[in-house]
Amino acid sequence: MLPGIAAVYWLLSHSGGLETRTGSSNSVASAKEGAAVRQAEKKSAVDPIIQHLLKNARSEAVRQEFLSMPQGEYTSKHDVEVVVGTFNVNGRRPPADLDLRPWLDMANHQADIVAVGLQEVVPLNAGNVMMGGGLEAGSVWDMHIDRALNNPVSLPSKPGSVTPSEKSSASMGKLIPEDSADSEDDDTTTEEKPTAGSSMGSASASDPAHVVAANVFVQVAAKQMVGVYLSVWVRRGIIPHVRGVQVTSVGTGMMGYLGNKGAVAARLRVYDSGICFVCAHMASGENEGDELKRNYDYSEIVRRGQFPPDSASLDPETSFSAASDTLPQASADGRGPGQWGSQRGFLDNEHAIWMGDLNYRVTIPDEQARNLIRDAKLDKLLEADELVNMLREGRAFHGWVEGHIAFPPTFKFKRGTSQYLGADDEDESEQAERPSMAGSPDKPQNAPPKEKKRTPAWTDRILYKSPAGSAKQTRYSSANLLISDHKPVSSTLSLTVLEYVRDTVEAAVDTARRTVDAREMAAMPRCELEPTSAEIGEAFYGQEKKVHLILRNIGQVTANFQFMPLPGAMFGDDKDKNFRTAPRWASIEPEQASFLGSQTLPPRPPPYTPNHCPLKCYASPAPGQSLNTLVLITLV
């Protein structure tokens, strides 16, 4: 399918029928991605944790004053090292002696979090796709991941680290419950509950058992959708700072919704920053226009990917739990379970890491690509890489970053070797090893067909999206594991995460309150009346007497005033239904007015001076009327 040509996508609708979508596939994907980004930016304008911490603020003005303060005044920063790996295992189960340490490279890195994404952990046949079979495959891989993480050749120099022999008594990493949502139609989750004896705070830092436990990796999240599997592990030493684990999945395969293609995702809060991991398997194909299907998959995953709300309940069908390990329980200061608020999308998190078989190819002939690989001219080959060009042109993965690729293409290899399938020096032994369906060598037409030759490409990738200056990639490499037609890829990232220092936040809120109080006091009108009583002297019937008073605005803002009837006083007869501000024999001018502050506004023309208003009181009593009365003036 060529760019700009109208494409029709048949998608399975929620009602069970078919929905037709027509339009330019590239423009549709770009529009949806842009809308998702804008929606995420709007939602994440105020961190839900800050919203929680400010819930008892006296007014919206205090909250806004706090939010205007530099974030650095009430936060501290922590560096967290994350190791990410992706591997398309081609439907193969790991052999018992498979060693994943060269891939994850744990001996040389001080990881705090490890996220492993696998694709095709089960064969993508109709039975597995339609019935969701093979859910035990992820557990088989978890055993090998556990062995690689908790039995490295040499442990990194984390404070208090121990040798492998000292670690033999440490328990294997165990699963920790997480919140779960099965795609956009089944949002289910659980909140972690404390288990007796699970707290690490009671052990001394010098206790050898404590040191061992702090360096053991435990699994905090796992999610499988057909062949796509994501497993997230955390070093036990930082478990007290991890909470709010959630998982979800999005299918983009057959009919647009089945799980042979799509993504699974997990997120967690580390201190007070959200980290989201997405493991994707996107549309395959190296024909012209297939890259648009991959772009569309990305936009659909971002658009439809939704984590469950904090208050949902666990779905036992799609997630696991373990009673022996827990995450910190909820507390009143916003430290649990997740405080995600309305931030449910993949892009709503401070850090997002996207891994998987993204299936982007190179756009040059096969022979030319192989020659460039043979001559080690990888930079020249990268110029033809679809994803590199998509990132540069902003056509997909807008705002994401991929580190420099210095390893050869990771697909497609002859299994059991480091030789690309279809190489010129490939012998015919593979064909000879294929048995015929009938068991007879004289019927080669019944033998399974040879695998199709593919142009070598970097189908397996890792990208990240973080605030400027808060993420640094220190490693991006591939390992030479031979069990698949892909090679695994891994990356090490140093992420800066934030912690809201609760005592400092409380002090900052108090400062904001005092600032708002001072501003509100300055904004209140302040007036003086001179004199405060009027003596009209000797008065005669029918003779008008005048008294002049001055109401002076000594504040900085405009003052509004009016005379009001006295409470309970009613000047007038039964025919006069209106309350009067003075008896009939007296009148006041003006009864209400607005005049400026002494410094904030320019002078007004006569009859008023810039900051005071002359009041005229007229007295003309009738015979026998008392000339004693009170009038009430108020600022409004």
C-alpha positions, -999 to +999 in steps of 0.1 A: +000+000+000+015+033-011+015+065+010-014+087+003-035+059-012-068+054+006-068+023+027-098+004+043-094-012+077-119-038+088-120-037+126-140-058+150-163-034+167-173-037+204-208-047+193-195-077+175-201-064+140-177-050+115-167-014+113-152+001+082-126+029+084-115+047+053-088+072+049-051+077+044-034+053+067-005+076+074-026+106+081-050+086+103-021+072+124-005+107+127-038+123+137-045+097+164-010+098+177-011+136+180-044+135+197-031+110+222-001+131+229-022+162+235-046+144+257-017+130+278-001+164+282-034+179+293-040+151+319-005+152+332-005+190+338-008+184+376+006+152+391-021+133+409+002+128+438+005+166+442-033+168+438-036+144+467-011+162+488-029+195+482-064+181+489-065+199+523-052+232+510-076+260+521-085+273+487-078+270+450-057+302+453-033+285+477-030+254+454-022+276+424+003+296+444+020+263+455+020+251+419+037+283+407+067+275+430+098+259+414+094+221+417+130+218+430+120+236+462+100+206+475+114+175+456+145+154+457+160+135+428+171+099+427+189+080+399+175+046+390+193+022+367+170+002+344+180-027+322+156-035+294+157-065+271+136-076+241+138-110+223+116-126+197+120-163+206+103-176+175+079-199+194+108-218+211+109-228+247+142-221+264+165-251+267+174-261+303+210-248+299+201-215+283+222-187+299+206-152+295+234-134+313+253-124+282+221-107+270+210-089+302+247-082+311+239-080+348+275-086+359+286-052+345+256-031+356+241-019+389+205-024+379+176-014+401+148-025+377+149-051+349+122-053+323+122-083+299+100-083+268+095-114+248+076-120+215+063-153+202+067-172+235+041-195+219+036-203+182+012-179+166-012-206+154-050-202+152-055-222+184-033-200+205-045-168+190-082-176+193-082-196+226-053-178+243-033-210+249+002-213+262-001-191+292+025-212+311+052-203+286+059-170+304+066-189+337+092-211+319+111-180+307+108-164+342+128-192+357+157-185+333+153-147+339+154-153+377+186-174+373+203-147+352+194-119+376+200-136+409+231-156+399+254-133+379+290-142+373+300-113+396+278-090+414+278-052+408+293-030+435+260-020+450+264-009+487+266-041+508+268-064+478+278-100+483+295-127+463+276-155+445+287-180+471+274-158+499+241-155+480+234-192+478+212-190+508+191-162+494+156-171+482+147-170+446+129-139+434+092-143+441+062-128+425+045-096+438+008-089+431+000-062+406-030-045+391-043-059+358-064-048+329-071-070+299-072-046+270-095-016+269-126-037+275-117-053+308-102-029+333-094-049+364-068-043+391-058-050+426-043-031+454-013-047+471-019-058+507+008-061+534+020-095+545+032-101+580+070-102+582+075-086+547+089-053+559+126-048+554+129-019+578+135-040+609+168-055+597+201-038+603+220-026+572+250-045+584+231-078+588+244-103+562+209-116+556+196-081+550+225-074+526+216-106+506+179-098+505+185-063+493+203-075+462+178-102+452+156-093+423+119-100+428+092-100+401+067-073+405+047-075+372+040-100+345+016-100+316+010-122+286-012-118+256-009-148+233+028-146+223+037-113+238+051-114+273+065-088+297+082-095+330+094-068+353+118-073+382+129-050+410+159-052+433+145-059+467+165-030+482+143-004+465+110-022+470+100+002+498+100+029+472+080+010+446+042+009+445+011+011+423+020-017+399-005-021+370-006-042+338-027-041+306-028-053+270-039-041+236-045-064+206-039-051+171-037-084+152-063-102+132-094-080+126-076-052+144-081-066+179-068-101+184-036-107+203-013-122+176+000-087+173-002-058+198+013-049+231+014-056+268+024-030+293+032-025+329+038+006+350+049+013+385+058+043+407+094+045+418+095+071+446+069+095+430+077+091+393+058+068+370+077+044+348+058+026+320+072-004+301+055-014+268+064-047+250+051-047+214+049-071+185+039-050+155+029-058+119+054-077+098+062-075+061+089-059+040+068-049+011+064-012+003+036+002+024+039-024+052+056+003+073+023+022+074+007-008+091+034-007+118+028+031+122-009+023+125-002-004+151+018+021+172-010+048+170-036+022+180-016+009+209-011+044+222-048+054+216-064+023+231-038+015+258-054+022+292-044+011+326-071+003+352-082+029+377-067+027+412-099+014+427-105-016+404-103-052+416-080-081+406-088-103+376-076-138+386-078-150+349-050-127+337-027-119+365-009-135+394-004-129+430+020-141+457+013-139+494+050-139+505+060-105+490+043-072+491+046-036+480+042-008+504+006-003+515-015+028+511-008+057+534-023+092+540+007+110+525+001+099+489+026+070+489+002+043+478-012+024+462-004+043+430-022+077+431-026+075+393-057+096+393-069+101+357-035+092+342-044+059+326-026+062+292+009+049+283+020+085+276+007+098+309+038+085+328+070+105+334+091+078+318+080+054+291+102+026+276+090+008+244+106-025+235+098-053+211+098-067+176+087-035+159+093-052+125+107-020+108+128-030+078+154-014+055+144+000+022+173-011+000+178-043-020+188-075-001+222-078-018+231-042-011+221-046+026+242-078+030+272-061+014+270-032+038+268-056+068+298-076+054+318-044+051+307-032+086+291+000+071+262-001+095+258+037+095+252+036+058+226+008+062+209+028+090+202+055+065+177+031+049+161+020+082+124+027+082+122+035+119+152+059+118+135+078+090+101+077+107+116+093+138+135+119+119+104+128+099+080+127+128+057+101+112+057+077+141+070+075+177+068+113+180+090+125+209+106+091+215+144+086+215+165+057+203+201+054+211+228+049+184+228+015+169+262-001+167+253-037+164+243-056+132+207-063+122+190-087+145+168-105+119+166-130+101+191-157+111+194-193+104+184-208+138+214-222+158+238-200+139+249-163+136+244-166+098+217-146+081+191-168+064+197-168+027+234-160+027+253-170-004+275-195+015+245-212+030+247-250+022+218-273+015+222-291+048+191-275+063+169-288+034+185-322+037+177-323+074+140-316+068+122-350+069+094-356+044+059-358+056+056-394+045+091-403+059+104-411+024+135-392+010+123-398-025+093-374-020+109-340-014+077-324-025+061-334+008+089-318+029+081-285+047+091-255+026+123-237+033+119-205+053+116-175+032+146-154+027+144-119+043+166-088+040+185-084+072+169-057+094+169-042+128+134-054+137+141-056+175+143-021+191+142-002+224+131+034+226+124+057+255+104+089+262+114+110+292+115+147+303+145+165+289+177+157+308+161+130+330+172+099+310+206+087+297+212+056+278+246+040+287+243+008+267+225-004+236+236-038+224+227-072+210+237-107+222+245-138+203+219-162+215+212-189+189+178-204+198+158-181+175+158-165+141+162-131+159+190-119+182+180-103+215+186-066+222+192-049+255+197-014+268+207+002+301+191+035+310+198+058+339+165+075+348+161+104+372+130+100+393+114+125+417+104+122+453+081+148+469+096+155+503+065+155+524+077+178+551+090+202+526+057+201+507+039+209+539+061+238+545+058+251+510+020+249+512+022+270+544+043+295+526+018+296+497-010+302+522+008+331+538+015+346+504-021+343+494-032+359+527-009+388+522-021+393+486-057+391+497-052+416+525-035+440+500-065+435+476-091+445+503-103+482+502-094+503+532-113+535+538-115+563+564-145+585+571-138+621+583-155+631+604-174+601+617-203+623+630-221+653+616-232+682+637-258+703+618-261+730+645-293+751+649-319+743+623-352+760+613-382+747+595-378+746+558-342+757+560-317+734+544-285+726+563-255+709+546-227+689+562-197+677+542-179+644+550-148+629+534-145+592+527-109+585+519-096+553+502-063+546+518-059+511+502-044+501+469-075+490+451-108+505+440-133+508+468-171+505+463-194+518+490-231+523+496-253+535+524-275+508+538-308+509+559-302+503+596-312+468+607-347+468+619-352+505+610-378+515+585-378+551+575-412+559+558-449+554+561-470+524+552-472+535+516-435+535+512-425+499+507-388+506+503-363+507+530-346+540+532-311+548+542-322+579+562-353+595+575-374+616+550-361+649+564-325+639+555-308+629+523-273+618+514-254+623+481-242+600+467-258+570+483-233+547+465-202+551+444-169+536+433-136+554+437-099+546+432-071+536+455-044+560+464-017+545+443-031+518+420-053+538+396-049+573+379-070+602+392-106+605+382-121+639+370-141+660+393-162+659+414-140+631+429-103+633+438-081+603+433-086+587+466-116+603+484-152+610+479-171+641+493-204+632+510-232+658+513-258+654+540-289+675+537-313+681+567-347+697+562-369+686+592-406+690+595-422+704+626-420+681+656-395+656+639-364+645+658-332+655+642-312+627+658-306+597+635-279+572+625-269+562+590-249+531+580-222+531+553-206+498+541-179+488+516-191+464+490 
